[in-house]
Amino acid sequence: MDLSHLFIETERLFLRPFLLEDIGPAYFMNLDVKVSQFTGDGGVVSKAETRRRIIDDVMGDYKKHGFGRLAVVWKENKEFIGFAGLKYLEDIQAVDLGYRLRSEYWGRGIATEAGKACLELGFSKLNLEKIIAMILPDNVRSQRVLEKLGMKFLEDRMEDGESVKVFEIHRDYSRS
């Protein structure tokens, strides 16, 4: 399967499909309580579960949909610093933008940089019409990221038993 469209370079980042070597760094990132505070899943509790999620869910999305969450690599040192990307949500038939970064990389505009690249991928290469994002109500940092990306608040909704804020962006107003 050709995943070449999922290799993205930005000013400071490489975004690429996940590799098995990302399991360890992803596991350790999710052990940070600051990182897992706003994930809605409470963080990943075992390396085996991290492995399962990357192989079955993320890599499974590449096979099923031709896209999915991408590993975010810091160009300067080639280190895995998190993930960003698009995920097709079967239950609501929508494409969701998501990201998670190691806490020592917060506050540098990295989520915005990666998010912008992922929106560009979605609209330019995947030909999507709309992309949503869901965040927990207390996650004001992510709300600011979504607003910087041009996403607009759509609604409050219950998702997996949690109240979330849903934002959206359409292809037509992503270019304005």
C-alpha atoms as an extended CHARMM CRD file, in Angstrom:
* protein
*
       176  EXT
         1         1  MET       CA              0.0000000000        0.0000000000        0.0000000000  PROA      1               0.0000000000
         2         2  ASP       CA              1.3320000000        3.4050000000       -0.9830000000  PROA      2               0.0000000000
         3         3  LEU       CA              1.4150000000        5.7710000000        1.9920000000  PROA      3               0.0000000000
         4         4  SER       CA              3.7110000000        8.3570000000        0.3830000000  PROA      4               0.0000000000
         5         5  HSD       CA              0.9720000000       11.0160000000        0.6700000000  PROA      5               0.0000000000
         6         6  LEU       CA              1.2200000000       10.6910000000        4.4700000000  PROA      6               0.0000000000
         7         7  PHE       CA              4.8230000000       11.9310000000        4.6720000000  PROA      7               0.0000000000
         8         8  ILE       CA              4.6760000000       15.6400000000        5.4970000000  PROA      8               0.0000000000
         9         9  GLU       CA              7.4590000000       18.0860000000        6.2420000000  PROA      9               0.0000000000
        10        10  THR       CA              6.8360000000       21.4210000000        7.9500000000  PROA      10              0.0000000000
        11        11  GLU       CA              9.2680000000       24.0490000000        9.1430000000  PROA      11              0.0000000000
        12        12  ARG       CA             10.1800000000       22.1380000000       12.3230000000  PROA      12              0.0000000000
        13        13  LEU       CA              8.4990000000       18.7530000000       11.9760000000  PROA      13              0.0000000000
        14        14  PHE       CA              8.2560000000       15.5310000000       10.0610000000  PROA      14              0.0000000000
        15        15  LEU       CA              4.8630000000       13.8470000000       10.1160000000  PROA      15              0.0000000000
        16        16  ARG       CA              4.9080000000       10.2560000000        8.9580000000  PROA      16              0.0000000000
        17        17  PRO       CA              3.0370000000        6.9730000000        9.3530000000  PROA      17              0.0000000000
        18        18  PHE       CA              3.6510000000        5.2160000000       12.6500000000  PROA      18              0.0000000000
        19        19  LEU       CA              6.3840000000        2.5710000000       12.8360000000  PROA      19              0.0000000000
        20        20  LEU       CA              6.7340000000       -0.2360000000       15.3680000000  PROA      20              0.0000000000
        21        21  GLU       CA              9.7000000000        1.6650000000       16.8420000000  PROA      21              0.0000000000
        22        22  ASP       CA              7.2390000000        4.3870000000       17.9240000000  PROA      22              0.0000000000
        23        23  ILE       CA              5.5170000000        2.0680000000       20.4280000000  PROA      23              0.0000000000
        24        24  GLY       CA              7.9860000000        2.7450000000       23.2650000000  PROA      24              0.0000000000
        25        25  PRO       CA              8.0760000000        6.5410000000       22.9040000000  PROA      25              0.0000000000
        26        26  ALA       CA              4.2630000000        6.6770000000       22.5130000000  PROA      26              0.0000000000
        27        27  TYR       CA              3.8330000000        4.5880000000       25.6560000000  PROA      27              0.0000000000
        28        28  PHE       CA              6.1190000000        6.8420000000       27.6870000000  PROA      28              0.0000000000
        29        29  MET       CA              4.4100000000        9.9890000000       26.3670000000  PROA      29              0.0000000000
        30        30  ASN       CA              1.0460000000        8.6790000000       27.5770000000  PROA      30              0.0000000000
        31        31  LEU       CA              2.3980000000        7.9660000000       31.0700000000  PROA      31              0.0000000000
        32        32  ASP       CA              2.7350000000       11.7380000000       31.6050000000  PROA      32              0.0000000000
        33        33  VAL       CA             -0.3550000000       12.8080000000       33.5780000000  PROA      33              0.0000000000
        34        34  LYS       CA             -0.2140000000       16.2510000000       31.9410000000  PROA      34              0.0000000000
        35        35  VAL       CA             -0.5380000000       14.5810000000       28.5400000000  PROA      35              0.0000000000
        36        36  SER       CA             -3.3030000000       12.1580000000       29.5250000000  PROA      36              0.0000000000
        37        37  GLN       CA             -5.2890000000       14.7920000000       31.4350000000  PROA      37              0.0000000000
        38        38  PHE       CA             -7.2900000000       15.8440000000       28.3680000000  PROA      38              0.0000000000
        39        39  THR       CA             -7.2670000000       12.6720000000       26.2710000000  PROA      39              0.0000000000
        40        40  GLY       CA            -10.6210000000       11.3120000000       27.3740000000  PROA      40              0.0000000000
        41        41  ASP       CA             -9.1090000000        7.8280000000       27.6180000000  PROA      41              0.0000000000
        42        42  GLY       CA             -7.2060000000        8.3980000000       30.8450000000  PROA      42              0.0000000000
        43        43  GLY       CA             -3.9330000000        7.6180000000       29.1360000000  PROA      43              0.0000000000
        44        44  VAL       CA             -2.6110000000        4.2590000000       28.0700000000  PROA      44              0.0000000000
        45        45  VAL       CA             -1.7680000000        2.0340000000       30.9960000000  PROA      45              0.0000000000
        46        46  SER       CA              0.3970000000       -0.6360000000       29.3920000000  PROA      46              0.0000000000
        47        47  LYS       CA              2.9500000000       -0.9860000000       26.6560000000  PROA      47              0.0000000000
        48        48  ALA       CA              0.9390000000       -3.9280000000       25.2840000000  PROA      48              0.0000000000
        49        49  GLU       CA             -2.1450000000       -1.7010000000       24.9360000000  PROA      49              0.0000000000
        50        50  THR       CA             -0.0620000000        0.9900000000       23.2160000000  PROA      50              0.0000000000
        51        51  ARG       CA              1.2360000000       -1.6500000000       20.8190000000  PROA      51              0.0000000000
        52        52  ARG       CA             -2.2910000000       -2.9170000000       20.1430000000  PROA      52              0.0000000000
        53        53  ARG       CA             -3.6080000000        0.5880000000       19.4810000000  PROA      53              0.0000000000
        54        54  ILE       CA             -0.7830000000        1.4670000000       17.0820000000  PROA      54              0.0000000000
        55        55  ILE       CA             -0.8980000000       -1.8220000000       15.1620000000  PROA      55              0.0000000000
        56        56  ASP       CA             -4.6680000000       -2.4530000000       15.1340000000  PROA      56              0.0000000000
        57        57  ASP       CA             -6.1330000000        1.0300000000       15.2560000000  PROA      57              0.0000000000
        58        58  VAL       CA             -3.6080000000        3.4010000000       13.6640000000  PROA      58              0.0000000000
        59        59  MET       CA             -1.9980000000        1.0740000000       11.1320000000  PROA      59              0.0000000000
        60        60  GLY       CA             -5.4130000000       -0.5150000000       10.5820000000  PROA      60              0.0000000000
        61        61  ASP       CA             -6.7480000000        2.9240000000        9.6220000000  PROA      61              0.0000000000
        62        62  TYR       CA             -3.9800000000        3.2780000000        7.0160000000  PROA      62              0.0000000000
        63        63  LYS       CA             -5.1080000000        0.0140000000        5.4100000000  PROA      63              0.0000000000
        64        64  LYS       CA             -8.8270000000        0.6910000000        5.6950000000  PROA      64              0.0000000000
        65        65  HSD       CA             -9.0200000000        4.4210000000        4.8960000000  PROA      65              0.0000000000
        66        66  GLY       CA             -5.6350000000        5.3680000000        3.4100000000  PROA      66              0.0000000000
        67        67  PHE       CA             -4.9340000000        7.7780000000        6.2740000000  PROA      67              0.0000000000
        68        68  GLY       CA             -4.7860000000        7.9610000000       10.0600000000  PROA      68              0.0000000000
        69        69  ARG       CA             -2.9020000000        9.5010000000       12.9400000000  PROA      69              0.0000000000
        70        70  LEU       CA              0.7300000000       10.2730000000       12.1240000000  PROA      70              0.0000000000
        71        71  ALA       CA              3.8630000000       10.2260000000       14.2460000000  PROA      71              0.0000000000
        72        72  VAL       CA              5.2470000000       13.7260000000       14.8520000000  PROA      72              0.0000000000
        73        73  VAL       CA              9.0330000000       13.8580000000       14.7580000000  PROA      73              0.0000000000
        74        74  TRP       CA             11.0930000000       16.8790000000       15.8390000000  PROA      74              0.0000000000
        75        75  LYS       CA             13.3820000000       17.6530000000       12.8690000000  PROA      75              0.0000000000
        76        76  GLU       CA             16.2450000000       18.9300000000       14.9740000000  PROA      76              0.0000000000
        77        77  ASN       CA             16.9270000000       15.6520000000       16.7880000000  PROA      77              0.0000000000
        78        78  LYS       CA             14.7160000000       13.1550000000       14.8500000000  PROA      78              0.0000000000
        79        79  GLU       CA             12.8750000000       12.3550000000       18.0780000000  PROA      79              0.0000000000
        80        80  PHE       CA              9.2620000000       11.1330000000       18.3430000000  PROA      80              0.0000000000
        81        81  ILE       CA              7.3870000000       13.9110000000       20.1500000000  PROA      81              0.0000000000
        82        82  GLY       CA              3.7680000000       12.8430000000       19.6710000000  PROA      82              0.0000000000
        83        83  PHE       CA              1.1270000000       12.3340000000       17.0560000000  PROA      83              0.0000000000
        84        84  ALA       CA             -1.2140000000       14.3800000000       14.9230000000  PROA      84              0.0000000000
        85        85  GLY       CA             -3.5310000000       13.4670000000       12.1410000000  PROA      85              0.0000000000
        86        86  LEU       CA             -6.8970000000       12.5680000000       10.8140000000  PROA      86              0.0000000000
        87        87  LYS       CA             -9.0540000000        9.6240000000       11.8530000000  PROA      87              0.0000000000
        88        88  TYR       CA            -12.2790000000        8.4490000000       10.2890000000  PROA      88              0.0000000000
        89        89  LEU       CA            -14.8420000000        7.9540000000       13.0530000000  PROA      89              0.0000000000
        90        90  GLU       CA            -17.1400000000        5.1730000000       11.8550000000  PROA      90              0.0000000000
        91        91  ASP       CA            -19.8400000000        5.7780000000       14.4640000000  PROA      91              0.0000000000
        92        92  ILE       CA            -20.5010000000        9.3810000000       13.4200000000  PROA      92              0.0000000000
        93        93  GLN       CA            -19.1460000000        9.1560000000        9.8530000000  PROA      93              0.0000000000
        94        94  ALA       CA            -16.8250000000       12.1090000000       10.2540000000  PROA      94              0.0000000000
        95        95  VAL       CA            -13.1050000000       12.7550000000        9.9680000000  PROA      95              0.0000000000
        96        96  ASP       CA            -11.5480000000       13.9580000000       13.2160000000  PROA      96              0.0000000000
        97        97  LEU       CA             -8.3640000000       15.9770000000       13.6680000000  PROA      97              0.0000000000
        98        98  GLY       CA             -6.4540000000       14.9040000000       16.7460000000  PROA      98              0.0000000000
        99        99  TYR       CA             -3.0390000000       15.5110000000       18.2520000000  PROA      99              0.0000000000
       100       100  ARG       CA             -1.0760000000       14.6670000000       21.3510000000  PROA      100             0.0000000000
       101       101  LEU       CA              2.4030000000       15.9280000000       22.1590000000  PROA      101             0.0000000000
       102       102  ARG       CA              4.9680000000       15.3070000000       24.8580000000  PROA      102             0.0000000000
       103       103  SER       CA              4.4310000000       18.0070000000       27.4770000000  PROA      103             0.0000000000
       104       104  GLU       CA              7.9590000000       19.4330000000       27.1730000000  PROA      104             0.0000000000
       105       105  TYR       CA              7.0220000000       20.4640000000       23.6080000000  PROA      105             0.0000000000
       106       106  TRP       CA              3.8580000000       22.3520000000       24.6140000000  PROA      106             0.0000000000
       107       107  GLY       CA              3.6050000000       26.1160000000       24.1730000000  PROA      107             0.0000000000
       108       108  ARG       CA              5.7670000000       26.2720000000       21.0380000000  PROA      108             0.0000000000
       109       109  GLY       CA              3.0470000000       26.2960000000       18.3760000000  PROA      109             0.0000000000
       110       110  ILE       CA              3.7750000000       22.7020000000       17.4060000000  PROA      110             0.0000000000
       111       111  ALA       CA              0.1700000000       21.4980000000       17.6430000000  PROA      111             0.0000000000
       112       112  THR       CA             -0.8730000000       24.3800000000       15.3910000000  PROA      112             0.0000000000
       113       113  GLU       CA              1.9310000000       23.6430000000       12.9110000000  PROA      113             0.0000000000
       114       114  ALA       CA              1.0860000000       19.9270000000       12.7990000000  PROA      114             0.0000000000
       115       115  GLY       CA             -2.6620000000       20.6050000000       12.7200000000  PROA      115             0.0000000000
       116       116  LYS       CA             -2.3210000000       22.9620000000        9.7750000000  PROA      116             0.0000000000
       117       117  ALA       CA             -0.3560000000       20.3160000000        7.8620000000  PROA      117             0.0000000000
       118       118  CYS       CA             -3.0130000000       17.6980000000        8.6340000000  PROA      118             0.0000000000
       119       119  LEU       CA             -5.8550000000       19.9730000000        7.4790000000  PROA      119             0.0000000000
       120       120  GLU       CA             -3.9360000000       20.6340000000        4.2620000000  PROA      120             0.0000000000
       121       121  LEU       CA             -3.5400000000       16.8770000000        3.7660000000  PROA      121             0.0000000000
       122       122  GLY       CA             -7.2610000000       16.3700000000        4.3460000000  PROA      122             0.0000000000
       123       123  PHE       CA             -8.4600000000       19.0490000000        1.9850000000  PROA      123             0.0000000000
       124       124  SER       CA             -5.7820000000       18.9620000000       -0.7290000000  PROA      124             0.0000000000
       125       125  LYS       CA             -4.7710000000       15.3060000000       -0.9560000000  PROA      125             0.0000000000
       126       126  LEU       CA             -7.7160000000       13.4140000000        0.5440000000  PROA      126             0.0000000000
       127       127  ASN       CA            -10.3370000000       15.7330000000       -0.9760000000  PROA      127             0.0000000000
       128       128  LEU       CA            -12.3860000000       15.9400000000        2.2310000000  PROA      128             0.0000000000
       129       129  GLU       CA            -15.2310000000       18.4250000000        2.5050000000  PROA      129             0.0000000000
       130       130  LYS       CA            -15.2640000000       18.7920000000        6.3170000000  PROA      130             0.0000000000
       131       131  ILE       CA            -13.0290000000       17.9570000000        9.2780000000  PROA      131             0.0000000000
       132       132  ILE       CA            -14.0980000000       18.0340000000       12.9090000000  PROA      132             0.0000000000
       133       133  ALA       CA            -12.1970000000       18.0480000000       16.2070000000  PROA      133             0.0000000000
       134       134  MET       CA            -13.4700000000       17.1020000000       19.6470000000  PROA      134             0.0000000000
       135       135  ILE       CA            -11.9500000000       18.3440000000       22.8830000000  PROA      135             0.0000000000
       136       136  LEU       CA            -12.8300000000       18.1440000000       26.5450000000  PROA      136             0.0000000000
       137       137  PRO       CA            -14.4170000000       21.4150000000       27.7500000000  PROA      137             0.0000000000
       138       138  ASP       CA            -11.5410000000       22.2500000000       30.1340000000  PROA      138             0.0000000000
       139       139  ASN       CA             -8.8780000000       21.9250000000       27.4400000000  PROA      139             0.0000000000
       140       140  VAL       CA             -8.5090000000       25.6440000000       26.7210000000  PROA      140             0.0000000000
       141       141  ARG       CA             -5.0580000000       25.2040000000       25.1140000000  PROA      141             0.0000000000
       142       142  SER       CA             -6.4720000000       22.8760000000       22.4660000000  PROA      142             0.0000000000
       143       143  GLN       CA             -9.4210000000       25.1830000000       21.9390000000  PROA      143             0.0000000000
       144       144  ARG       CA             -6.9680000000       27.9890000000       21.1120000000  PROA      144             0.0000000000
       145       145  VAL       CA             -5.1350000000       25.6900000000       18.6840000000  PROA      145             0.0000000000
       146       146  LEU       CA             -8.3820000000       24.8310000000       16.8980000000  PROA      146             0.0000000000
       147       147  GLU       CA             -9.3360000000       28.4990000000       16.6610000000  PROA      147             0.0000000000
       148       148  LYS       CA             -5.9000000000       29.3680000000       15.2190000000  PROA      148             0.0000000000
       149       149  LEU       CA             -6.5040000000       26.6660000000       12.6130000000  PROA      149             0.0000000000
       150       150  GLY       CA             -9.7510000000       28.3910000000       11.5910000000  PROA      150             0.0000000000
       151       151  MET       CA            -12.0330000000       25.7760000000       13.1310000000  PROA      151             0.0000000000
       152       152  LYS       CA            -15.3830000000       27.0140000000       14.4400000000  PROA      152             0.0000000000
       153       153  PHE       CA            -17.2970000000       25.7770000000       17.4800000000  PROA      153             0.0000000000
       154       154  LEU       CA            -20.2000000000       23.5900000000       16.3450000000  PROA      154             0.0000000000
       155       155  GLU       CA            -21.7850000000       22.0730000000       19.4570000000  PROA      155             0.0000000000
       156       156  ASP       CA            -21.4440000000       20.4300000000       22.8320000000  PROA      156             0.0000000000
       157       157  ARG       CA            -22.0150000000       16.6730000000       22.5700000000  PROA      157             0.0000000000
       158       158  MET       CA            -21.7340000000       13.4950000000       24.6080000000  PROA      158             0.0000000000
       159       159  GLU       CA            -19.0830000000       11.1890000000       23.1450000000  PROA      159             0.0000000000
       160       160  ASP       CA            -18.0430000000        7.9330000000       24.8280000000  PROA      160             0.0000000000
       161       161  GLY       CA            -19.8180000000        9.0420000000       28.0060000000  PROA      161             0.0000000000
       162       162  GLU       CA            -17.9910000000       12.3850000000       28.1880000000  PROA      162             0.0000000000
       163       163  SER       CA            -19.0820000000       15.8990000000       27.3660000000  PROA      163             0.0000000000
       164       164  VAL       CA            -17.0040000000       17.2720000000       24.4930000000  PROA      164             0.0000000000
       165       165  LYS       CA            -16.8450000000       20.4650000000       22.4780000000  PROA      165             0.0000000000
       166       166  VAL       CA            -17.0300000000       19.8350000000       18.7350000000  PROA      166             0.0000000000
       167       167  PHE       CA            -15.3230000000       22.1470000000       16.2670000000  PROA      167             0.0000000000
       168       168  GLU       CA            -15.4220000000       21.9770000000       12.4820000000  PROA      168             0.0000000000
       169       169  ILE       CA            -13.8540000000       23.3980000000        9.3900000000  PROA      169             0.0000000000
       170       170  HSD       CA            -15.0970000000       23.0680000000        5.8260000000  PROA      170             0.0000000000
       171       171  ARG       CA            -12.9600000000       23.0140000000        2.7260000000  PROA      171             0.0000000000
       172       172  ASP       CA            -14.4850000000       26.2760000000        1.4720000000  PROA      172             0.0000000000
       173       173  TYR       CA            -13.6180000000       28.3400000000        4.5390000000  PROA      173             0.0000000000
       174       174  SER       CA            -10.3120000000       26.6470000000        5.2520000000  PROA      174             0.0000000000
       175       175  ARG       CA             -8.7560000000       28.7940000000        2.5350000000  PROA      175             0.0000000000
       176       176  SER       CA             -9.9710000000       32.1590000000        3.7740000000  PROA      176             0.0000000000
